[in-house]
Amino acid sequence: VQLQASGGGSVQAGGSLRLSCAASDRLVRIGRMGWYRQAPGKERELVADISAEGSVNYLDSVKGRFTISRDSAANTVSVQMNSLKPEDTAVYLCYAGIKLYAGHWYTKDVWGQGTKVTVSS
């Protein structure tokens, strides 16, 4: 299974962007899907993720500005990013917890290619 990310780009502070990510296999079972980001010189951090049942997690600094959504039937996940700030500048990476069976169910994390988000002041 591969993840294809789209969106990203450059905006001014206060602007909006939408990132989307689609799994190549629409039939594979996926647990959580979401986005991490990594800025230069900083550790990777979870931005937002969402379970198949719709429970969400957000990084505190993006709460109220970012909204994650998911189409479980299509195995896609998107994040709408509003009121962007320069500190949101980073490479954003999509991930999915793929459910696999080998005598028992287990989860394998799959990562998409990064997409760059640049917010200028």
C-alpha positions as CSV (number, residue, x, y, z in Angstrom):
1,V,0.0,0.0,0.0
2,Q,1.3,3.4,-0.9
3,L,0.1,6.8,0.2
4,Q,-0.2,9.7,-2.2
5,A,-0.2,13.2,-0.7
6,S,-1.3,16.3,-2.4
7,G,-1.7,20.0,-1.5
8,G,0.7,22.1,0.3
9,G,2.5,25.2,-1.0
10,S,3.3,28.7,0.1
11,V,0.9,31.1,1.7
12,Q,1.0,34.3,3.8
13,A,0.2,34.2,7.4
14,G,-3.5,34.0,8.0
15,G,-4.0,32.0,4.8
16,S,-5.4,28.5,4.3
17,L,-4.2,25.3,2.7
18,R,-5.7,21.8,2.4
19,L,-3.6,18.7,2.4
20,S,-5.0,15.4,1.2
21,C,-3.7,11.8,1.2
22,A,-5.0,8.7,-0.5
23,A,-4.1,5.1,0.0
24,S,-3.4,3.2,-3.2
25,D,-5.6,0.3,-2.0
26,R,-9.2,1.4,-1.2
27,L,-10.0,-2.0,0.3
28,V,-7.2,-2.3,2.8
29,R,-8.2,-1.9,6.4
30,I,-6.7,1.2,8.1
31,G,-6.8,2.2,11.7
32,R,-5.6,5.7,12.3
33,M,-4.7,8.0,9.5
34,G,-3.2,11.5,9.8
35,W,-0.4,13.9,9.4
36,Y,2.9,14.5,11.1
37,R,5.2,17.5,10.3
38,Q,8.8,18.2,10.7
39,A,10.4,21.6,10.6
40,P,14.2,22.1,10.0
41,G,16.1,21.3,13.2
42,K,13.0,20.1,15.0
43,E,11.6,16.7,15.8
44,R,8.7,15.2,14.0
45,E,5.4,15.9,15.7
46,L,1.9,14.7,15.2
47,V,-0.3,17.4,13.8
48,A,-3.6,15.5,13.6
49,D,-4.9,12.0,13.2
50,I,-8.3,10.3,13.0
51,S,-9.5,6.8,13.7
52,A,-11.8,4.8,11.5
53,E,-14.5,5.6,14.0
54,G,-13.8,9.3,13.8
55,S,-12.0,10.0,17.0
56,V,-9.4,12.7,16.5
57,N,-6.2,14.0,18.0
58,Y,-4.8,17.4,17.4
59,L,-1.5,19.1,18.3
60,D,-2.4,21.7,20.8
61,S,-1.0,24.5,18.7
62,V,-3.3,23.7,15.8
63,K,-6.5,23.2,17.7
64,G,-9.2,25.5,16.4
65,R,-7.3,26.2,13.2
66,F,-6.9,22.8,11.6
67,T,-9.6,20.3,10.9
68,I,-9.0,16.7,9.9
69,S,-11.5,14.6,8.0
70,R,-11.5,11.1,6.6
71,D,-13.4,9.1,4.0
72,S,-12.9,5.6,5.3
73,A,-14.7,4.0,2.2
74,A,-12.1,5.6,-0.1
75,N,-9.2,5.4,2.4
76,T,-8.5,9.1,2.1
77,V,-7.7,11.7,4.8
78,S,-7.5,15.5,4.5
79,V,-6.6,18.3,6.8
80,Q,-7.9,21.8,6.3
81,M,-5.5,24.3,7.7
82,N,-6.8,27.8,8.4
83,S,-5.2,30.8,10.0
84,L,-1.8,29.5,9.1
85,K,1.2,30.9,11.0
86,P,4.9,31.0,10.1
87,E,5.5,28.4,12.8
88,D,3.4,26.0,10.8
89,T,6.1,25.9,8.2
90,A,7.3,22.4,7.8
91,V,7.3,19.3,5.7
92,Y,4.0,17.5,6.3
93,L,3.9,13.7,6.1
94,C,0.8,11.6,5.7
95,Y,0.6,8.3,7.5
96,A,-1.7,5.4,7.9
97,G,-1.9,2.4,10.2
98,I,-2.5,-0.5,7.9
99,K,-4.2,-3.5,9.4
100,L,-2.7,-6.7,8.3
101,Y,-3.4,-10.3,9.2
102,A,-0.8,-13.1,9.7
103,G,-2.5,-15.4,12.0
104,H,-3.5,-12.4,14.1
105,W,-4.2,-8.7,13.3
106,Y,-1.4,-6.3,13.6
107,T,-0.7,-2.7,12.4
108,K,2.0,-1.5,10.1
109,D,2.6,2.2,9.7
110,V,2.9,3.4,6.1
111,W,4.2,6.8,5.2
112,G,3.5,9.0,2.2
113,Q,6.0,11.4,0.6
114,G,6.3,14.7,2.4
115,T,4.6,17.9,1.1
116,K,6.1,21.2,2.0
117,V,4.1,24.0,3.6
118,T,5.6,27.4,3.8
119,V,3.9,30.3,5.7
120,S,5.4,33.7,5.3
121,S,4.9,36.6,7.7
